[in-house]
Amino acid sequence: MADISGMGEEYHVGDEAMAEVASNRLKNLFGVQSLIMAAGDAKAITKTYRIKAFPYYNLKFKDRKKLLLKRPLSFVKGFLLMLYHLMRSDVVFICGGGNLTSVWPDVLEARLYLLRWAKNLKKKVFLVSQTLGPFSDQHKVECQKILSNAMWIGVRDKSFSGQQIGLPVQFAVDDAVFLEPEHSELTKKLIETNQPILALSLRDCKGLQQEQKQIIAGTISKLALEKGFHTVFIPHHIPQGDVQVAMDIKALWPSTTRFSIIEPVQRATALKAITKESQLVVTMRYHQLIFALSTGVPAVGIYFNEYTQAKLTGAFEQFEMEPCLISLNVIGPDLLNTITDVLQQKAKFALASNKVSENALDASMRPYREIYSIYNK
């Protein structure tokens, strides 16, 4: 199960990156015919990843009850389809993305609903690359109850997630660390001039005000002019307004330095490829940070609430690095100071990336090997 949609307007780079790594690993272990994905757009999943899929939608508990009352045939059809595939399965595997947190209640409750039935049917449950929490009190109790028999709860930060539900968790770096970079035609064209790239990735959020956009645009354009950077804006998700933020930044950008937007949103493999070619990353997106750190590119993260701070901090923790973060609430002169400091630590970022590449794969593969040993008994 993964919170993905395949290529199209709903494509979410981070979620798709983790699911792509996980599905490729599972294909290699069991063969593609042994797998089926539960996701919203089953046809697009099959087209993008060449894997069978059935439709399963993100709904809150109360919305599922409303569906039963207002459209009982749709409810019964969806329920029986889920139940049919659960009964045929040996293992239920939850990829990273659509994290188990009350920040995204529809995603969380959709997972809990499916996992509740998996538990009733005594299916083996594995979760990888998760961020757990923050939770409401009700969600915390639900998670503790439903996940109490999970065989593996894999988290991608060393401290925050492990404190959320009082159950044993297993740390490993994010699956997307191991995503193989591969340029698209669009990203390939952006590097043909050989001008050094500064990768910028922002998202729309209630806290991102016009004044803050002006500060970000002013600070980074000044740096880009000084260093000769071509600033490339990398959107990760259209519905959350990444492209609109890019257009807002472009409207504030001076003509003295080059600014490009990657549009339409490209597949995660291509965005990791252009990140690898960059000299610096400034991002509000967790997976843009993962792409940078896993390829040794100096990076600064911008957070705007407890959840995003925990995720971005966790990204640096995975690479045993002090977090290079700044809060959107206090962004100003400190942004340039933070970026300047990070640019002086290029060797440190490269060393951390190499260390993780050499040492972290074994821990990342442990849940997959565990499933393989069960499946082949």
C-alpha positions in Angstrom: 0.0 0.0 0.0 1.3 3.5 -0.9 -0.1 7.0 -1.1 0.8 7.4 -4.8 -1.0 8.0 -8.1 1.5 7.4 -10.8 2.5 10.0 -13.4 0.0 12.8 -13.8 -1.3 15.9 -12.0 -1.5 14.1 -8.6 2.1 12.8 -8.8 3.8 13.5 -5.4 7.6 13.2 -5.8 8.5 12.0 -2.3 5.8 9.4 -1.9 6.4 8.0 -5.4 10.1 7.9 -4.8 9.8 5.6 -1.7 7.1 3.5 -3.4 9.3 3.1 -6.5 12.2 1.8 -4.5 10.0 -0.5 -2.4 8.1 -2.0 -5.4 11.4 -2.6 -7.3 12.8 -4.4 -4.3 9.7 -6.5 -3.9 9.6 -7.3 -7.6 13.2 -8.5 -7.4 12.4 -10.7 -4.5 9.1 -12.2 -5.4 8.4 -11.4 -9.1 5.9 -8.8 -10.3 3.1 -11.3 -10.5 3.2 -11.8 -6.7 2.4 -8.1 -6.0 -0.7 -5.9 -6.0 -0.8 -2.3 -4.9 -3.6 -0.6 -3.1 -3.8 3.0 -4.2 -6.2 5.7 -5.5 -5.5 5.6 -9.2 -5.0 1.9 -10.0 -4.8 2.3 -13.8 -2.1 5.0 -13.5 -0.1 2.9 -11.0 -0.1 -0.1 -13.5 0.9 2.2 -16.4 3.7 3.9 -14.5 5.2 1.0 -12.5 4.0 -2.1 -14.4 2.4 -3.5 -11.3 -1.1 -4.8 -10.7 -3.2 -2.4 -8.5 -6.7 -2.0 -7.1 -8.4 1.3 -6.1 -8.3 2.2 -2.5 -9.1 5.8 -1.5 -8.0 8.0 1.4 -11.1 8.6 3.5 -11.6 9.6 7.1 -13.6 7.1 9.3 -16.6 9.5 9.4 -16.5 9.9 5.6 -16.5 6.1 5.2 -19.6 5.9 7.3 -21.3 8.7 5.2 -20.4 6.7 2.1 -22.1 3.6 3.6 -25.3 5.7 4.2 -25.4 7.7 1.0 -23.8 5.3 -1.6 -24.1 1.8 0.0 -23.3 0.0 -3.3 -20.0 2.0 -3.7 -19.1 1.3 -0.1 -19.8 -2.5 -0.4 -18.0 -2.8 -3.7 -14.9 -1.0 -2.3 -15.0 -3.0 1.0 -15.3 -6.4 -0.7 -12.5 -5.5 -3.1 -10.2 -4.6 -0.2 -11.3 -7.7 1.7 -10.8 -10.0 -1.3 -7.2 -8.8 -1.9 -6.4 -8.9 1.9 -7.6 -12.5 2.1 -5.5 -13.5 -0.9 -2.4 -11.9 0.5 0.3 -13.3 2.7 1.8 -10.0 3.7 0.6 -6.4 3.9 3.4 -4.0 3.2 3.0 -0.2 3.8 5.5 2.0 1.9 6.6 5.3 3.2 4.6 8.3 2.3 1.1 9.2 3.5 2.8 9.1 6.9 1.0 7.9 10.0 0.2 11.3 11.5 -2.9 13.3 12.4 -1.6 16.1 10.2 -3.1 14.0 7.3 -6.1 12.4 9.0 -7.7 11.0 5.8 -4.4 9.2 4.8 -3.9 8.0 8.4 -7.4 6.7 8.9 -7.4 5.0 5.5 -4.3 3.1 6.5 -5.7 2.3 9.9 -9.0 1.0 8.4 -7.1 -1.4 6.0 -4.7 -2.5 8.8 -7.5 -3.2 11.2 -8.9 -5.7 8.7 -5.5 -7.1 8.1 -5.2 -7.7 11.8 -8.6 -9.3 12.0 -7.5 -11.7 9.2 -4.2 -12.3 11.0 -2.1 -11.1 8.1 1.6 -10.2 8.6 2.1 -6.5 8.5 5.3 -4.5 7.7 5.7 -0.7 7.5 8.8 1.0 6.2 10.1 4.6 5.8 7.5 6.1 8.1 7.3 9.3 10.1 5.0 8.6 13.1 3.1 11.4 14.6 2.2 13.9 15.8 -1.0 12.2 16.8 -4.3 13.3 18.4 -5.1 11.3 21.5 -7.7 9.3 19.6 -5.3 8.5 16.8 -2.6 7.5 19.2 -4.8 5.0 20.9 -5.9 3.6 17.5 -2.4 3.3 16.2 -1.2 1.5 19.4 -4.1 -1.0 19.1 -3.9 -1.7 15.4 -0.1 -1.8 15.1 0.5 -3.8 18.3 1.0 -7.0 16.2 2.9 -5.5 13.3 6.0 -7.5 12.5 8.0 -4.4 11.5 7.5 -0.7 12.1 10.3 1.0 10.2 10.9 4.7 10.8 13.2 7.2 9.1 14.2 9.4 12.1 16.1 8.3 15.2 14.1 10.1 17.9 10.8 11.7 17.1 8.8 8.8 15.7 10.0 6.3 18.3 8.4 8.5 21.1 4.9 8.6 19.5 3.1 5.4 20.1 5.1 3.4 22.6 5.7 0.4 20.3 9.1 -1.0 19.1 10.3 0.7 16.0 13.2 0.0 13.6 15.3 2.9 12.3 16.6 2.9 8.7 17.4 5.6 6.3 14.6 6.6 3.9 14.0 4.2 1.1 14.4 7.1 -1.4 18.0 7.4 -0.4 18.5 4.4 -2.7 16.5 5.7 -5.6 18.6 5.5 -8.8 18.9 9.0 -10.5 17.9 9.1 -14.2 17.5 12.3 -16.2 14.4 13.1 -18.2 14.6 15.0 -21.4 13.6 18.2 -19.5 16.2 17.9 -16.7 18.9 16.9 -19.2 18.4 20.2 -21.1 18.8 22.2 -17.9 22.3 21.0 -17.4 23.5 21.4 -21.0 24.9 24.9 -20.4 27.2 23.6 -17.7 26.2 26.6 -15.5 26.3 25.6 -11.8 22.8 25.0 -10.4 21.2 26.1 -7.2 18.1 23.9 -6.6 15.2 25.6 -4.9 12.1 23.7 -3.7 9.3 25.5 -1.8 5.7 24.5 -1.1 2.6 26.4 -0.4 1.5 26.6 3.2 -0.6 28.9 5.4 2.6 30.4 6.9 4.3 31.3 3.6 3.5 35.0 3.3 4.4 37.5 0.5 7.0 39.1 2.7 8.7 35.8 3.3 8.7 35.0 -0.5 10.3 38.4 -1.0 13.0 37.6 1.5 13.7 34.2 0.0 13.7 35.5 -3.6 15.9 38.5 -2.6 18.4 36.4 -0.6 18.8 33.6 -3.1 18.9 35.8 -6.2 21.7 37.9 -4.6 23.6 34.7 -3.8 23.0 33.3 -7.3 24.3 36.5 -8.9 27.4 36.5 -6.7 28.2 32.8 -7.4 27.0 32.6 -11.0 24.3 30.1 -10.2 21.4 29.1 -12.4 18.5 28.8 -10.0 16.2 25.9 -10.8 12.9 25.6 -9.0 11.9 22.0 -8.4 8.2 21.4 -7.7 7.2 18.2 -6.0 3.4 18.3 -6.0 1.0 20.4 -8.1 -2.2 20.3 -5.9 -0.2 21.6 -2.9 0.7 24.7 -4.9 4.4 24.2 -5.6 4.2 25.6 -9.1 2.2 28.6 -8.0 4.8 29.4 -5.4 7.4 29.0 -8.2 5.5 31.6 -10.3 5.3 33.9 -7.3 9.1 33.7 -6.8 9.7 34.2 -10.5 7.7 37.4 -10.4 10.0 38.7 -7.7 13.2 37.5 -9.4 15.6 40.1 -10.9 16.6 39.8 -14.6 20.3 39.8 -13.7 20.3 36.1 -12.9 18.8 33.0 -14.5 15.7 31.3 -13.0 13.9 28.2 -14.4 11.0 26.2 -13.3 10.8 22.4 -13.9 7.3 22.1 -15.3 5.4 19.7 -15.5 6.5 17.9 -12.4 9.0 15.2 -13.4 9.4 11.7 -12.1 11.4 11.4 -8.9 14.3 9.7 -10.6 14.8 12.7 -12.9 14.6 15.2 -10.0 17.1 13.2 -8.0 19.4 13.3 -11.1 19.3 17.1 -11.4 19.7 17.5 -7.7 22.9 15.4 -8.0 24.2 18.0 -10.5 23.5 20.9 -8.2 25.9 22.9 -6.1 23.3 23.8 -3.4 19.8 22.9 -2.4 17.4 25.2 -0.4 14.1 23.4 0.3 10.9 23.2 2.3 10.5 19.6 0.9 11.7 16.7 2.9 12.5 14.5 -0.1 14.3 17.3 -1.9 16.5 17.3 1.2 16.9 13.5 1.0 17.9 13.7 -2.7 20.5 16.3 -1.8 22.0 14.5 1.3 22.1 11.1 -0.5 24.1 12.6 -3.4 26.4 14.7 -1.2 25.0 18.1 -2.2 25.1 20.9 0.5 21.5 21.7 1.7 19.4 24.0 3.9 16.0 23.0 5.0 13.1 25.5 5.8 10.4 24.2 8.3 7.2 25.8 9.3 5.6 23.6 12.0 6.4 20.8 14.4 5.7 18.1 11.8 8.0 19.6 9.1 10.7 20.4 11.7 10.7 16.7 12.8 10.8 15.4 9.2 13.6 17.7 8.1 15.6 17.1 11.3 15.1 13.4 10.7 16.7 13.7 7.2 19.9 15.1 8.7 19.9 12.5 11.5 19.9 9.8 8.9 23.2 11.1 7.7 24.5 11.7 11.2 24.7 15.4 10.5 23.8 18.5 12.6 20.5 19.8 11.1 21.1 22.8 8.8 17.6 24.2 9.3 15.9 27.6 9.6 12.3 28.3 10.7 10.0 30.1 8.2 8.8 32.1 11.2 12.2 33.8 11.7 13.5 33.8 8.1 15.5 36.9 7.3 19.2 37.7 7.4 19.8 34.3 9.1 18.9 32.6 5.8 22.0 34.0 4.0 24.2 33.2 7.0 22.9 29.6 7.1 23.4 29.1 3.3 26.9 30.6 3.5 27.9 28.3 6.3 26.5 25.3 4.5 28.4 26.1 1.3 31.7 26.0 3.2 30.9 22.4 4.3 30.8 20.7 0.9 33.3 18.1 1.9 31.3 17.3 5.0 28.2 16.6 3.0 30.1 14.4 0.5 31.6 12.4 3.3 28.2 11.8 5.0 26.7 10.7 1.7 29.5 8.2 1.0 29.3 6.8 4.6 25.5 6.2 4.3 25.9 4.7 0.8 28.4 2.2 2.2 26.8 1.4 5.5 23.0 1.9 5.5 21.9 -0.5 2.8 21.9 -3.5 5.0 19.5 -2.0 7.6 17.3 -0.7 4.8 17.0 -4.2 3.3 16.3 -6.0 6.6 12.4 -5.9 6.5 12.5 -7.0 2.8 14.7 -10.0 3.7 12.5 -10.8 6.7 9.5 -11.0 4.4 11.4 -13.1 2.0 12.4 -15.6 4.7 8.7 -15.8 5.8 7.4 -16.1 2.3 9.8 -18.9 1.4 9.4 -21.1 4.5 
